[in-house]
Amino acid sequence: MKKTIKIEGMSCEHCAKKVELALKSIAEVKKVKVQLKKKEAIVTLDASVDNQVLTSAIESLGYQVTEIL
């Protein structure tokens, strides 16, 4: 299962790396690719994860999730 998360507030590669590490800390997350220019993270999951869990992991860093597809 893949989800694309639209994120506002990332301004550099350091920001992208913080988001990547936060998402990878969720047990069901298998792979994360953060695309700074597109302002999104593509997450590959082993099992279903509630969108609120993904949102909380990102927003706890100070970024804003605008959409999860």
Distance bins in CASP14 RR format, pairs under 12 A and 6 or more apart:
PFRMAT RR
TARGET T0000
AUTHOR 0000-0000-0000
RMODE 2
METHOD distances of the structure
MODEL  1
1 28 0 0 0 0 1 0 0 0 0 0 0
1 29 0 0 0 0 0 1 0 0 0 0 0
1 30 0 0 0 0 1 0 0 0 0 0 0
1 31 0 0 0 0 0 1 0 0 0 0 0
1 42 0 0 0 0 0 1 0 0 0 0 0
1 43 0 0 0 0 1 0 0 0 0 0 0
1 44 1 0 0 1 0 0 0 0 0 0 0
1 45 1 0 1 0 0 0 0 0 0 0 0
1 46 0 0 0 0 1 0 0 0 0 0 0
1 47 1 0 0 1 0 0 0 0 0 0 0
1 48 1 0 0 1 0 0 0 0 0 0 0
1 49 0 0 0 0 1 0 0 0 0 0 0
1 54 0 0 0 0 0 1 0 0 0 0 0
1 69 0 0 0 0 0 1 0 0 0 0 0
2 29 0 0 0 0 0 1 0 0 0 0 0
2 30 0 0 0 0 1 0 0 0 0 0 0
2 31 0 0 0 0 1 0 0 0 0 0 0
2 32 0 0 0 0 0 1 0 0 0 0 0
2 33 0 0 0 0 1 0 0 0 0 0 0
2 40 0 0 0 0 0 1 0 0 0 0 0
2 41 0 0 0 0 0 1 0 0 0 0 0
2 42 1 0 0 1 0 0 0 0 0 0 0
2 43 1 0 0 1 0 0 0 0 0 0 0
2 44 1 0 1 0 0 0 0 0 0 0 0
2 45 1 0 0 1 0 0 0 0 0 0 0
2 46 0 0 0 0 0 1 0 0 0 0 0
2 48 0 0 0 0 0 1 0 0 0 0 0
2 49 0 0 0 0 0 1 0 0 0 0 0
2 68 0 0 0 0 0 1 0 0 0 0 0
2 69 0 0 0 0 1 0 0 0 0 0 0
3 23 0 0 0 0 1 0 0 0 0 0 0
3 26 0 0 0 0 0 1 0 0 0 0 0
3 28 0 0 0 0 0 1 0 0 0 0 0
3 29 0 0 0 0 1 0 0 0 0 0 0
3 30 0 0 0 0 0 1 0 0 0 0 0
3 31 0 0 0 0 0 1 0 0 0 0 0
3 32 0 0 0 0 0 1 0 0 0 0 0
3 33 0 0 0 0 0 1 0 0 0 0 0
3 40 0 0 0 0 0 1 0 0 0 0 0
3 41 0 0 0 0 1 0 0 0 0 0 0
3 42 1 0 0 1 0 0 0 0 0 0 0
3 43 1 0 1 0 0 0 0 0 0 0 0
3 44 0 0 0 0 1 0 0 0 0 0 0
3 45 1 0 0 1 0 0 0 0 0 0 0
3 48 0 0 0 0 1 0 0 0 0 0 0
3 49 0 0 0 0 1 0 0 0 0 0 0
3 50 0 0 0 0 0 1 0 0 0 0 0
3 51 1 0 0 1 0 0 0 0 0 0 0
3 53 0 0 0 0 0 1 0 0 0 0 0
3 54 1 0 0 1 0 0 0 0 0 0 0
3 55 0 0 0 0 0 1 0 0 0 0 0
3 58 0 0 0 0 0 1 0 0 0 0 0
3 65 0 0 0 0 0 1 0 0 0 0 0
3 67 0 0 0 0 0 1 0 0 0 0 0
3 68 1 0 1 0 0 0 0 0 0 0 0
3 69 1 0 0 1 0 0 0 0 0 0 0
4 32 0 0 0 0 0 1 0 0 0 0 0
4 33 0 0 0 0 1 0 0 0 0 0 0
4 34 0 0 0 0 0 1 0 0 0 0 0
4 35 0 0 0 0 1 0 0 0 0 0 0
4 38 0 0 0 0 1 0 0 0 0 0 0
4 39 0 0 0 0 0 1 0 0 0 0 0
4 40 1 0 1 0 0 0 0 0 0 0 0
4 41 1 0 0 1 0 0 0 0 0 0 0
4 42 1 0 1 0 0 0 0 0 0 0 0
4 43 1 0 0 1 0 0 0 0 0 0 0
4 44 0 0 0 0 0 1 0 0 0 0 0
4 45 0 0 0 0 0 1 0 0 0 0 0
4 51 0 0 0 0 0 1 0 0 0 0 0
4 54 0 0 0 0 0 1 0 0 0 0 0
4 65 0 0 0 0 0 1 0 0 0 0 0
4 66 0 0 0 0 0 1 0 0 0 0 0
4 67 0 0 0 0 1 0 0 0 0 0 0
4 68 1 0 0 1 0 0 0 0 0 0 0
4 69 1 0 1 0 0 0 0 0 0 0 0
5 19 0 0 0 0 1 0 0 0 0 0 0
5 20 0 0 0 0 0 1 0 0 0 0 0
5 22 0 0 0 0 0 1 0 0 0 0 0
5 23 0 0 0 0 1 0 0 0 0 0 0
5 26 0 0 0 0 0 1 0 0 0 0 0
5 29 0 0 0 0 0 1 0 0 0 0 0
5 32 0 0 0 0 1 0 0 0 0 0 0
5 33 0 0 0 0 0 1 0 0 0 0 0
5 34 0 0 0 0 1 0 0 0 0 0 0
5 35 0 0 0 0 0 1 0 0 0 0 0
5 38 0 0 0 0 0 1 0 0 0 0 0
5 39 0 0 0 0 1 0 0 0 0 0 0
5 40 1 0 0 1 0 0 0 0 0 0 0
5 41 1 0 1 0 0 0 0 0 0 0 0
5 42 1 0 0 1 0 0 0 0 0 0 0
5 43 1 0 0 1 0 0 0 0 0 0 0
5 44 0 0 0 0 0 1 0 0 0 0 0
5 45 0 0 0 0 0 1 0 0 0 0 0
5 49 0 0 0 0 0 1 0 0 0 0 0
5 51 0 0 0 0 1 0 0 0 0 0 0
5 53 0 0 0 0 0 1 0 0 0 0 0
5 54 1 0 0 1 0 0 0 0 0 0 0
5 55 1 0 0 1 0 0 0 0 0 0 0
5 56 0 0 0 0 0 1 0 0 0 0 0
5 57 0 0 0 0 1 0 0 0 0 0 0
5 58 1 0 0 1 0 0 0 0 0 0 0
5 59 0 0 0 0 0 1 0 0 0 0 0
5 63 0 0 0 0 1 0 0 0 0 0 0
5 64 0 0 0 0 0 1 0 0 0 0 0
5 65 1 0 1 0 0 0 0 0 0 0 0
5 66 0 0 0 0 1 0 0 0 0 0 0
5 67 1 0 0 1 0 0 0 0 0 0 0
5 68 1 0 1 0 0 0 0 0 0 0 0
5 69 1 0 0 1 0 0 0 0 0 0 0
6 19 0 0 0 0 0 1 0 0 0 0 0
6 34 0 0 0 0 0 1 0 0 0 0 0
6 35 0 0 0 0 0 1 0 0 0 0 0
6 38 0 0 0 0 1 0 0 0 0 0 0
6 39 1 0 0 1 0 0 0 0 0 0 0
6 40 1 0 1 0 0 0 0 0 0 0 0
6 41 0 0 0 0 1 0 0 0 0 0 0
6 42 0 0 0 0 0 1 0 0 0 0 0
6 43 0 0 0 0 0 1 0 0 0 0 0
6 51 0 0 0 0 0 1 0 0 0 0 0
6 54 0 0 0 0 0 1 0 0 0 0 0
6 55 0 0 0 0 0 1 0 0 0 0 0
6 58 0 0 0 0 0 1 0 0 0 0 0
6 63 0 0 0 0 0 1 0 0 0 0 0
6 64 0 0 0 0 1 0 0 0 0 0 0
6 65 1 0 0 1 0 0 0 0 0 0 0
6 66 1 0 1 0 0 0 0 0 0 0 0
6 67 1 0 1 0 0 0 0 0 0 0 0
6 68 1 0 0 1 0 0 0 0 0 0 0
6 69 1 0 0 1 0 0 0 0 0 0 0
7 15 0 0 0 0 1 0 0 0 0 0 0
7 16 0 0 0 0 1 0 0 0 0 0 0
7 18 0 0 0 0 0 1 0 0 0 0 0
7 19 1 0 0 1 0 0 0 0 0 0 0
7 20 0 0 0 0 0 1 0 0 0 0 0
7 22 0 0 0 0 0 1 0 0 0 0 0
7 23 0 0 0 0 0 1 0 0 0 0 0
7 32 0 0 0 0 0 1 0 0 0 0 0
7 34 0 0 0 0 1 0 0 0 0 0 0
7 35 0 0 0 0 1 0 0 0 0 0 0
7 36 0 0 0 0 1 0 0 0 0 0 0
7 37 0 0 0 0 0 1 0 0 0 0 0
7 38 0 0 0 0 1 0 0 0 0 0 0
7 39 1 0 1 0 0 0 0 0 0 0 0
7 40 1 0 0 1 0 0 0 0 0 0 0
7 41 1 0 0 1 0 0 0 0 0 0 0
7 42 0 0 0 0 0 1 0 0 0 0 0
7 43 0 0 0 0 0 1 0 0 0 0 0
7 54 0 0 0 0 0 1 0 0 0 0 0
7 55 0 0 0 0 1 0 0 0 0 0 0
7 57 0 0 0 0 0 1 0 0 0 0 0
7 58 1 0 0 1 0 0 0 0 0 0 0
7 59 0 0 0 0 1 0 0 0 0 0 0
7 61 0 0 0 0 1 0 0 0 0 0 0
7 62 0 0 0 0 0 1 0 0 0 0 0
7 63 1 0 1 0 0 0 0 0 0 0 0
7 64 1 0 0 1 0 0 0 0 0 0 0
7 65 1 0 1 0 0 0 0 0 0 0 0
7 66 1 0 0 1 0 0 0 0 0 0 0
7 67 0 0 0 0 1 0 0 0 0 0 0
7 68 0 0 0 0 1 0 0 0 0 0 0
8 15 0 0 0 0 0 1 0 0 0 0 0
8 19 0 0 0 0 0 1 0 0 0 0 0
8 36 0 0 0 0 0 1 0 0 0 0 0
8 38 0 0 0 0 0 1 0 0 0 0 0
8 39 1 0 0 1 0 0 0 0 0 0 0
8 40 0 0 0 0 0 1 0 0 0 0 0
8 41 0 0 0 0 0 1 0 0 0 0 0
8 58 0 0 0 0 0 1 0 0 0 0 0
8 59 0 0 0 0 0 1 0 0 0 0 0
8 62 0 0 0 0 1 0 0 0 0 0 0
8 63 1 0 0 1 0 0 0 0 0 0 0
8 64 1 0 1 0 0 0 0 0 0 0 0
8 65 0 0 0 0 1 0 0 0 0 0 0
8 66 1 0 1 0 0 0 0 0 0 0 0
8 67 0 0 0 0 1 0 0 0 0 0 0
9 15 1 0 0 1 0 0 0 0 0 0 0
9 16 0 0 0 0 0 1 0 0 0 0 0
9 18 0 0 0 0 0 1 0 0 0 0 0
9 19 0 0 0 0 1 0 0 0 0 0 0
9 36 0 0 0 0 0 1 0 0 0 0 0
9 39 1 0 0 1 0 0 0 0 0 0 0
9 40 0 0 0 0 0 1 0 0 0 0 0
9 58 0 0 0 0 1 0 0 0 0 0 0
9 59 0 0 0 0 0 1 0 0 0 0 0
9 61 0 0 0 0 1 0 0 0 0 0 0
9 62 1 0 0 1 0 0 0 0 0 0 0
9 63 1 0 1 0 0 0 0 0 0 0 0
9 64 1 0 0 1 0 0 0 0 0 0 0
9 65 0 0 0 0 0 1 0 0 0 0 0
9 66 0 0 0 0 1 0 0 0 0 0 0
10 16 1 0 1 0 0 0 0 0 0 0 0
10 17 0 0 0 0 1 0 0 0 0 0 0
10 18 0 0 0 0 1 0 0 0 0 0 0
10 19 1 0 0 1 0 0 0 0 0 0 0
10 20 0 0 0 0 0 1 0 0 0 0 0
10 22 0 0 0 0 0 1 0 0 0 0 0
10 34 1 0 0 1 0 0 0 0 0 0 0
10 35 0 0 0 0 1 0 0 0 0 0 0
10 36 1 0 1 0 0 0 0 0 0 0 0
10 37 0 0 0 0 1 0 0 0 0 0 0
10 38 0 0 0 0 0 1 0 0 0 0 0
10 39 1 0 0 1 0 0 0 0 0 0 0
10 40 0 0 0 0 1 0 0 0 0 0 0
10 41 0 0 0 0 1 0 0 0 0 0 0
10 58 0 0 0 0 1 0 0 0 0 0 0
10 61 0 0 0 0 1 0 0 0 0 0 0
10 62 0 0 0 0 1 0 0 0 0 0 0
10 63 1 0 1 0 0 0 0 0 0 0 0
10 64 0 0 0 0 1 0 0 0 0 0 0
10 65 0 0 0 0 0 1 0 0 0 0 0
10 66 0 0 0 0 0 1 0 0 0 0 0
11 18 0 0 0 0 0 1 0 0 0 0 0
11 19 0 0 0 0 0 1 0 0 0 0 0
11 36 0 0 0 0 1 0 0 0 0 0 0
11 37 0 0 0 0 0 1 0 0 0 0 0
11 39 0 0 0 0 0 1 0 0 0 0 0
11 62 0 0 0 0 0 1 0 0 0 0 0
11 63 0 0 0 0 1 0 0 0 0 0 0
12 18 0 0 0 0 1 0 0 0 0 0 0
12 19 0 0 0 0 0 1 0 0 0 0 0
12 34 0 0 0 0 0 1 0 0 0 0 0
12 36 1 0 0 1 0 0 0 0 0 0 0
12 37 0 0 0 0 0 1 0 0 0 0 0
12 63 0 0 0 0 0 1 0 0 0 0 0
13 19 0 0 0 0 0 1 0 0 0 0 0
13 20 0 0 0 0 0 1 0 0 0 0 0
13 34 0 0 0 0 1 0 0 0 0 0 0
13 35 0 0 0 0 0 1 0 0 0 0 0
13 36 1 0 0 1 0 0 0 0 0 0 0
13 37 0 0 0 0 0 1 0 0 0 0 0
14 20 0 0 0 0 0 1 0 0 0 0 0
14 21 0 0 0 0 0 1 0 0 0 0 0
14 34 0 0 0 0 0 1 0 0 0 0 0
14 36 0 0 0 0 0 1 0 0 0 0 0
14 61 0 0 0 0 0 1 0 0 0 0 0
15 21 0 0 0 0 0 1 0 0 0 0 0
15 22 0 0 0 0 0 1 0 0 0 0 0
15 34 0 0 0 0 1 0 0 0 0 0 0
15 36 1 0 0 1 0 0 0 0 0 0 0
15 39 0 0 0 0 0 1 0 0 0 0 0
15 41 0 0 0 0 0 1 0 0 0 0 0
15 58 0 0 0 0 0 1 0 0 0 0 0
15 61 0 0 0 0 1 0 0 0 0 0 0
15 62 0 0 0 0 1 0 0 0 0 0 0
15 63 1 0 0 1 0 0 0 0 0 0 0
16 22 0 0 0 0 0 1 0 0 0 0 0
16 23 0 0 0 0 0 1 0 0 0 0 0
16 32 0 0 0 0 1 0 0 0 0 0 0
16 33 0 0 0 0 1 0 0 0 0 0 0
16 34 1 0 1 0 0 0 0 0 0 0 0
16 35 1 0 0 1 0 0 0 0 0 0 0
16 36 1 0 1 0 0 0 0 0 0 0 0
16 37 0 0 0 0 1 0 0 0 0 0 0
16 38 0 0 0 0 0 1 0 0 0 0 0
16 39 0 0 0 0 1 0 0 0 0 0 0
16 40 0 0 0 0 0 1 0 0 0 0 0
16 41 0 0 0 0 1 0 0 0 0 0 0
16 58 0 0 0 0 0 1 0 0 0 0 0
16 61 0 0 0 0 0 1 0 0 0 0 0
16 63 0 0 0 0 0 1 0 0 0 0 0
17 23 0 0 0 0 0 1 0 0 0 0 0
17 24 0 0 0 0 0 1 0 0 0 0 0
17 32 0 0 0 0 0 1 0 0 0 0 0
17 33 0 0 0 0 0 1 0 0 0 0 0
17 34 1 0 0 1 0 0 0 0 0 0 0
17 36 0 0 0 0 1 0 0 0 0 0 0
17 41 0 0 0 0 0 1 0 0 0 0 0
17 61 0 0 0 0 0 1 0 0 0 0 0
18 24 0 0 0 0 0 1 0 0 0 0 0
18 25 0 0 0 0 0 1 0 0 0 0 0
18 32 0 0 0 0 0 1 0 0 0 0 0
18 34 0 0 0 0 1 0 0 0 0 0 0
18 36 0 0 0 0 0 1 0 0 0 0 0
18 41 0 0 0 0 0 1 0 0 0 0 0
18 57 0 0 0 0 0 1 0 0 0 0 0
18 58 0 0 0 0 1 0 0 0 0 0 0
18 60 0 0 0 0 0 1 0 0 0 0 0
18 61 1 0 1 0 0 0 0 0 0 0 0
18 62 0 0 0 0 1 0 0 0 0 0 0
18 63 0 0 0 0 1 0 0 0 0 0 0
19 25 0 0 0 0 0 1 0 0 0 0 0
19 26 0 0 0 0 0 1 0 0 0 0 0
19 29 0 0 0 0 0 1 0 0 0 0 0
19 32 1 0 0 1 0 0 0 0 0 0 0
19 33 0 0 0 0 0 1 0 0 0 0 0
19 34 1 0 1 0 0 0 0 0 0 0 0
19 35 0 0 0 0 0 1 0 0 0 0 0
19 36 0 0 0 0 1 0 0 0 0 0 0
19 39 0 0 0 0 0 1 0 0 0 0 0
19 40 0 0 0 0 1 0 0 0 0 0 0
19 41 1 0 1 0 0 0 0 0 0 0 0
19 42 0 0 0 0 0 1 0 0 0 0 0
19 43 0 0 0 0 0 1 0 0 0 0 0
19 54 0 0 0 0 0 1 0 0 0 0 0
19 55 0 0 0 0 0 1 0 0 0 0 0
19 57 0 0 0 0 1 0 0 0 0 0 0
19 58 1 0 1 0 0 0 0 0 0 0 0
19 59 0 0 0 0 0 1 0 0 0 0 0
19 60 0 0 0 0 0 1 0 0 0 0 0
19 61 1 0 0 1 0 0 0 0 0 0 0
19 62 0 0 0 0 1 0 0 0 0 0 0
19 63 1 0 0 1 0 0 0 0 0 0 0
19 64 0 0 0 0 0 1 0 0 0 0 0
19 65 0 0 0 0 1 0 0 0 0 0 0
20 26 0 0 0 0 0 1 0 0 0 0 0
20 29 0 0 0 0 1 0 0 0 0 0 0
20 31 0 0 0 0 1 0 0 0 0 0 0
20 32 1 0 1 0 0 0 0 0 0 0 0
20 33 1 0 0 1 0 0 0 0 0 0 0
20 34 1 0 1 0 0 0 0 0 0 0 0
20 35 0 0 0 0 0 1 0 0 0 0 0
20 36 0 0 0 0 0 1 0 0 0 0 0
20 40 0 0 0 0 0 1 0 0 0 0 0
20 41 1 0 0 1 0 0 0 0 0 0 0
20 42 0 0 0 0 0 1 0 0 0 0 0
20 43 0 0 0 0 1 0 0 0 0 0 0
20 57 0 0 0 0 0 1 0 0 0 0 0
20 58 0 0 0 0 0 1 0 0 0 0 0
20 61 0 0 0 0 0 1 0 0 0 0 0
20 63 0 0 0 0 0 1 0 0 0 0 0
21 29 0 0 0 0 0 1 0 0 0 0 0
21 32 0 0 0 0 1 0 0 0 0 0 0
21 34 0 0 0 0 1 0 0 0 0 0 0
21 41 0 0 0 0 0 1 0 0 0 0 0
21 57 0 0 0 0 1 0 0 0 0 0 0
21 58 0 0 0 0 0 1 0 0 0 0 0
21 60 0 0 0 0 0 1 0 0 0 0 0
21 61 0 0 0 0 1 0 0 0 0 0 0
22 29 0 0 0 0 1 0 0 0 0 0 0
22 32 0 0 0 0 1 0 0 0 0 0 0
22 34 0 0 0 0 0 1 0 0 0 0 0
22 41 0 0 0 0 1 0 0 0 0 0 0
22 43 0 0 0 0 0 1 0 0 0 0 0
22 53 0 0 0 0 0 1 0 0 0 0 0
22 54 0 0 0 0 1 0 0 0 0 0 0
22 55 0 0 0 0 0 1 0 0 0 0 0
22 56 0 0 0 0 1 0 0 0 0 0 0
22 57 1 0 1 0 0 0 0 0 0 0 0
22 58 1 0 0 1 0 0 0 0 0 0 0
22 59 0 0 0 0 1 0 0 0 0 0 0
22 60 1 0 0 1 0 0 0 0 0 0 0
22 61 1 0 1 0 0 0 0 0 0 0 0
22 62 0 0 0 0 0 1 0 0 0 0 0
22 63 0 0 0 0 1 0 0 0 0 0 0
22 65 0 0 0 0 0 1 0 0 0 0 0
23 29 1 0 1 0 0 0 0 0 0 0 0
23 30 0 0 0 0 0 1 0 0 0 0 0
23 31 0 0 0 0 1 0 0 0 0 0 0
23 32 1 0 1 0 0 0 0 0 0 0 0
23 33 0 0 0 0 1 0 0 0 0 0 0
23 34 0 0 0 0 1 0 0 0 0 0 0
23 40 0 0 0 0 0 1 0 0 0 0 0
23 41 1 0 0 1 0 0 0 0 0 0 0
23 42 0 0 0 0 0 1 0 0 0 0 0
23 43 1 0 1 0 0 0 0 0 0 0 0
23 44 0 0 0 0 0 1 0 0 0 0 0
23 45 0 0 0 0 1 0 0 0 0 0 0
23 49 0 0 0 0 1 0 0 0 0 0 0
23 53 0 0 0 0 1 0 0 0 0 0 0
23 54 1 0 0 1 0 0 0 0 0 0 0
23 55 0 0 0 0 0 1 0 0 0 0 0
23 56 0 0 0 0 0 1 0 0 0 0 0
23 57 1 0 1 0 0 0 0 0 0 0 0
23 58 1 0 0 1 0 0 0 0 0 0 0
23 59 0 0 0 0 0 1 0 0 0 0 0
23 60 0 0 0 0 0 1 0 0 0 0 0
23 61 0 0 0 0 0 1 0 0 0 0 0
23 63 0 0 0 0 0 1 0 0 0 0 0
23 65 0 0 0 0 0 1 0 0 0 0 0
23 68 0 0 0 0 0 1 0 0 0 0 0
24 30 0 0 0 0 1 0 0 0 0 0 0
24 31 0 0 0 0 1 0 0 0 0 0 0
24 32 1 0 1 0 0 0 0 0 0 0 0
24 33 0 0 0 0 0 1 0 0 0 0 0
24 34 0 0 0 0 0 1 0 0 0 0 0
24 41 0 0 0 0 0 1 0 0 0 0 0
24 43 0 0 0 0 1 0 0 0 0 0 0
24 44 0 0 0 0 0 1 0 0 0 0 0
24 45 0 0 0 0 0 1 0 0 0 0 0
24 54 0 0 0 0 0 1 0 0 0 0 0
24 57 0 0 0 0 1 0 0 0 0 0 0
25 32 0 0 0 0 0 1 0 0 0 0 0
25 53 0 0 0 0 0 1 0 0 0 0 0
25 54 0 0 0 0 0 1 0 0 0 0 0
25 56 0 0 0 0 0 1 0 0 0 0 0
25 57 1 0 0 1 0 0 0 0 0 0 0
25 58 0 0 0 0 0 1 0 0 0 0 0
25 60 0 0 0 0 0 1 0 0 0 0 0
25 61 0 0 0 0 0 1 0 0 0 0 0
26 32 0 0 0 0 1 0 0 0 0 0 0
26 41 0 0 0 0 0 1 0 0 0 0 0
26 43 0 0 0 0 1 0 0 0 0 0 0
26 44 0 0 0 0 0 1 0 0 0 0 0
26 45 0 0 0 0 1 0 0 0 0 0 0
26 46 0 0 0 0 0 1 0 0 0 0 0
26 47 0 0 0 0 0 1 0 0 0 0 0
26 48 0 0 0 0 0 1 0 0 0 0 0
26 49 1 0 0 1 0 0 0 0 0 0 0
26 50 0 0 0 0 0 1 0 0 0 0 0
26 51 0 0 0 0 0 1 0 0 0 0 0
26 52 0 0 0 0 0 1 0 0 0 0 0
26 53 1 0 0 1 0 0 0 0 0 0 0
26 54 1 0 0 1 0 0 0 0 0 0 0
26 55 0 0 0 0 0 1 0 0 0 0 0
26 56 0 0 0 0 1 0 0 0 0 0 0
26 57 1 0 0 1 0 0 0 0 0 0 0
26 58 0 0 0 0 0 1 0 0 0 0 0
26 60 0 0 0 0 0 1 0 0 0 0 0
27 45 0 0 0 0 1 0 0 0 0 0 0
27 46 0 0 0 0 1 0 0 0 0 0 0
27 47 0 0 0 0 1 0 0 0 0 0 0
27 49 0 0 0 0 1 0 0 0 0 0 0
27 53 0 0 0 0 0 1 0 0 0 0 0
27 57 0 0 0 0 0 1 0 0 0 0 0
28 43 0 0 0 0 1 0 0 0 0 0 0
28 44 0 0 0 0 1 0 0 0 0 0 0
28 45 1 0 1 0 0 0 0 0 0 0 0
28 46 1 0 1 0 0 0 0 0 0 0 0
28 47 1 0 1 0 0 0 0 0 0 0 0
28 48 1 0 0 1 0 0 0 0 0 0 0
28 49 1 0 1 0 0 0 0 0 0 0 0
28 50 0 0 0 0 0 1 0 0 0 0 0
28 53 0 0 0 0 1 0 0 0 0 0 0
28 54 0 0 0 0 1 0 0 0 0 0 0
28 57 0 0 0 0 0 1 0 0 0 0 0
29 41 0 0 0 0 0 1 0 0 0 0 0
29 42 0 0 0 0 0 1 0 0 0 0 0
29 43 1 0 1 0 0 0 0 0 0 0 0
29 44 1 0 0 1 0 0 0 0 0 0 0
29 45 1 0 0 1 0 0 0 0 0 0 0
29 46 1 0 0 1 0 0 0 0 0 0 0
29 47 0 0 0 0 1 0 0 0 0 0 0
29 48 0 0 0 0 0 1 0 0 0 0 0
29 49 1 0 0 1 0 0 0 0 0 0 0
29 53 0 0 0 0 1 0 0 0 0 0 0
29 54 0 0 0 0 1 0 0 0 0 0 0
29 57 0 0 0 0 1 0 0 0 0 0 0
29 58 0 0 0 0 0 1 0 0 0 0 0
30 42 0 0 0 0 0 1 0 0 0 0 0
30 43 0 0 0 0 1 0 0 0 0 0 0
30 44 1 0 1 0 0 0 0 0 0 0 0
30 45 1 0 0 1 0 0 0 0 0 0 0
30 46 1 0 1 0 0 0 0 0 0 0 0
30 47 0 0 0 0 1 0 0 0 0 0 0
30 49 0 0 0 0 0 1 0 0 0 0 0
31 41 0 0 0 0 0 1 0 0 0 0 0
31 42 0 0 0 0 1 0 0 0 0 0 0
31 43 1 0 0 1 0 0 0 0 0 0 0
31 44 1 1 0 0 0 0 0 0 0 0 0
31 45 0 0 0 0 1 0 0 0 0 0 0
31 46 0 0 0 0 1 0 0 0 0 0 0
32 40 0 0 0 0 0 1 0 0 0 0 0
32 41 1 0 0 1 0 0 0 0 0 0 0
32 42 1 0 0 1 0 0 0 0 0 0 0
32 43 1 0 1 0 0 0 0 0 0 0 0
32 44 1 0 0 1 0 0 0 0 0 0 0
32 45 0 0 0 0 1 0 0 0 0 0 0
32 54 0 0 0 0 0 1 0 0 0 0 0
32 57 0 0 0 0 0 1 0 0 0 0 0
32 58 0 0 0 0 0 1 0 0 0 0 0
33 40 0 0 0 0 1 0 0 0 0 0 0
33 41 1 0 0 1 0 0 0 0 0 0 0
33 42 1 0 1 0 0 0 0 0 0 0 0
33 43 0 0 0 0 1 0 0 0 0 0 0
33 44 0 0 0 0 1 0 0 0 0 0 0
34 40 1 0 0 1 0 0 0 0 0 0 0
34 41 1 0 1 0 0 0 0 0 0 0 0
34 42 1 0 0 1 0 0 0 0 0 0 0
34 43 0 0 0 0 1 0 0 0 0 0 0
34 58 0 0 0 0 0 1 0 0 0 0 0
34 61 0 0 0 0 0 1 0 0 0 0 0
34 63 0 0 0 0 0 1 0 0 0 0 0
35 41 1 0 0 1 0 0 0 0 0 0 0
35 42 1 0 0 1 0 0 0 0 0 0 0
35 43 0 0 0 0 0 1 0 0 0 0 0
36 63 0 0 0 0 0 1 0 0 0 0 0
39 58 0 0 0 0 0 1 0 0 0 0 0
39 63 0 0 0 0 1 0 0 0 0 0 0
39 64 0 0 0 0 0 1 0 0 0 0 0
39 65 0 0 0 0 0 1 0 0 0 0 0
39 66 0 0 0 0 1 0 0 0 0 0 0
39 67 0 0 0 0 0 1 0 0 0 0 0
40 58 0 0 0 0 0 1 0 0 0 0 0
40 63 0 0 0 0 0 1 0 0 0 0 0
40 65 0 0 0 0 0 1 0 0 0 0 0
40 66 0 0 0 0 1 0 0 0 0 0 0
40 67 0 0 0 0 1 0 0 0 0 0 0
40 68 0 0 0 0 1 0 0 0 0 0 0
40 69 0 0 0 0 1 0 0 0 0 0 0
41 54 0 0 0 0 1 0 0 0 0 0 0
41 55 0 0 0 0 0 1 0 0 0 0 0
41 57 0 0 0 0 0 1 0 0 0 0 0
41 58 1 0 0 1 0 0 0 0 0 0 0
41 61 0 0 0 0 0 1 0 0 0 0 0
41 63 0 0 0 0 1 0 0 0 0 0 0
41 65 0 0 0 0 1 0 0 0 0 0 0
41 66 0 0 0 0 0 1 0 0 0 0 0
41 67 0 0 0 0 0 1 0 0 0 0 0
41 68 0 0 0 0 1 0 0 0 0 0 0
41 69 0 0 0 0 0 1 0 0 0 0 0
42 54 0 0 0 0 0 1 0 0 0 0 0
42 68 0 0 0 0 0 1 0 0 0 0 0
42 69 0 0 0 0 1 0 0 0 0 0 0
43 49 0 0 0 0 1 0 0 0 0 0 0
43 51 0 0 0 0 0 1 0 0 0 0 0
43 53 0 0 0 0 0 1 0 0 0 0 0
43 54 1 0 0 1 0 0 0 0 0 0 0
43 55 0 0 0 0 0 1 0 0 0 0 0
43 57 0 0 0 0 0 1 0 0 0 0 0
43 58 0 0 0 0 0 1 0 0 0 0 0
43 65 0 0 0 0 0 1 0 0 0 0 0
43 68 0 0 0 0 1 0 0 0 0 0 0
43 69 0 0 0 0 0 1 0 0 0 0 0
45 51 0 0 0 0 0 1 0 0 0 0 0
45 53 0 0 0 0 0 1 0 0 0 0 0
45 54 0 0 0 0 1 0 0 0 0 0 0
45 68 0 0 0 0 0 1 0 0 0 0 0
47 53 0 0 0 0 0 1 0 0 0 0 0
48 54 0 0 0 0 0 1 0 0 0 0 0
49 55 0 0 0 0 0 1 0 0 0 0 0
49 56 0 0 0 0 0 1 0 0 0 0 0
49 57 0 0 0 0 1 0 0 0 0 0 0
49 68 0 0 0 0 0 1 0 0 0 0 0
50 56 0 0 0 0 1 0 0 0 0 0 0
50 57 0 0 0 0 0 1 0 0 0 0 0
50 68 0 0 0 0 0 1 0 0 0 0 0
51 57 0 0 0 0 0 1 0 0 0 0 0
51 58 0 0 0 0 0 1 0 0 0 0 0
51 59 0 0 0 0 0 1 0 0 0 0 0
51 65 0 0 0 0 1 0 0 0 0 0 0
51 67 0 0 0 0 1 0 0 0 0 0 0
51 68 1 0 1 0 0 0 0 0 0 0 0
51 69 0 0 0 0 0 1 0 0 0 0 0
52 58 0 0 0 0 0 1 0 0 0 0 0
52 59 0 0 0 0 1 0 0 0 0 0 0
52 60 0 0 0 0 0 1 0 0 0 0 0
52 65 0 0 0 0 1 0 0 0 0 0 0
52 68 0 0 0 0 1 0 0 0 0 0 0
53 59 0 0 0 0 0 1 0 0 0 0 0
53 60 0 0 0 0 0 1 0 0 0 0 0
53 65 0 0 0 0 0 1 0 0 0 0 0
53 68 0 0 0 0 0 1 0 0 0 0 0
54 60 0 0 0 0 0 1 0 0 0 0 0
54 63 0 0 0 0 0 1 0 0 0 0 0
54 65 1 0 0 1 0 0 0 0 0 0 0
54 67 0 0 0 0 0 1 0 0 0 0 0
54 68 1 0 0 1 0 0 0 0 0 0 0
54 69 0 0 0 0 0 1 0 0 0 0 0
55 61 0 0 0 0 0 1 0 0 0 0 0
55 62 0 0 0 0 0 1 0 0 0 0 0
55 63 0 0 0 0 0 1 0 0 0 0 0
55 64 0 0 0 0 1 0 0 0 0 0 0
55 65 1 0 1 0 0 0 0 0 0 0 0
55 66 0 0 0 0 0 1 0 0 0 0 0
55 67 0 0 0 0 0 1 0 0 0 0 0
55 68 1 0 0 1 0 0 0 0 0 0 0
56 62 0 0 0 0 0 1 0 0 0 0 0
56 63 0 0 0 0 0 1 0 0 0 0 0
56 65 0 0 0 0 1 0 0 0 0 0 0
57 63 0 0 0 0 1 0 0 0 0 0 0
57 65 0 0 0 0 1 0 0 0 0 0 0
57 68 0 0 0 0 0 1 0 0 0 0 0
58 64 0 0 0 0 1 0 0 0 0 0 0
58 65 1 0 1 0 0 0 0 0 0 0 0
58 66 0 0 0 0 0 1 0 0 0 0 0
58 67 0 0 0 0 0 1 0 0 0 0 0
58 68 0 0 0 0 1 0 0 0 0 0 0
59 65 1 0 0 1 0 0 0 0 0 0 0
59 66 0 0 0 0 0 1 0 0 0 0 0
END
